[in-house]
Amino acid sequence: MQTHDFVIMGAEGAPRTTLEETVRRLGHHATSNEPAELRGAPVMGDVLIVDLRDDAPVWDEVTEELLHDDRPLIIVADRPRKLVSVLAGRAAGTLLLTGSEDDCGYRVALTLAAALAPRRRTVAPRTSGWASAGLRTAAAQ
């Protein structure tokens, strides 16, 4: 199995730490960042994971960066949110994980996202516009 670098964006705390440990346990590299860090220097990694299980208002501030990033995105959510709908149409692909945490669901999502990832790139270039492409989503429970 080829390993990939997953960047976990979310509020600091136990949920983000558990998510990072899960990604590592499933054989990949994982780093964690605060969502606001998307606005600064490019975040290194092959795939982004956004943990929306908190009510951090910062997500509205980085929506544009998430929309224009050319890496696949995995969203972890525990309830319907407007941001999920906004990000669902990303050209780079979006996967949605809902329900109870389960290694099987994470394994499927990580594998699909890794398959959508551009060939080994350490920094995703920013694009100036957003091109609509087919919606690629998956839900794992």
Secondary structure, DSSP 4 states (H G I P E B T S, - for coil): ----EEEEES-SSHHHHHHHHHHHHTT-EEEEE-GGGGGSSPPB-SEEEEE-SS--THHHHTHHHHHHB-S-EEEE-SS--HHHHHHTT-TT-EEEE-SS--HHHHHHHHHHHHHHSPSS-SBPPB-SS---------EE-
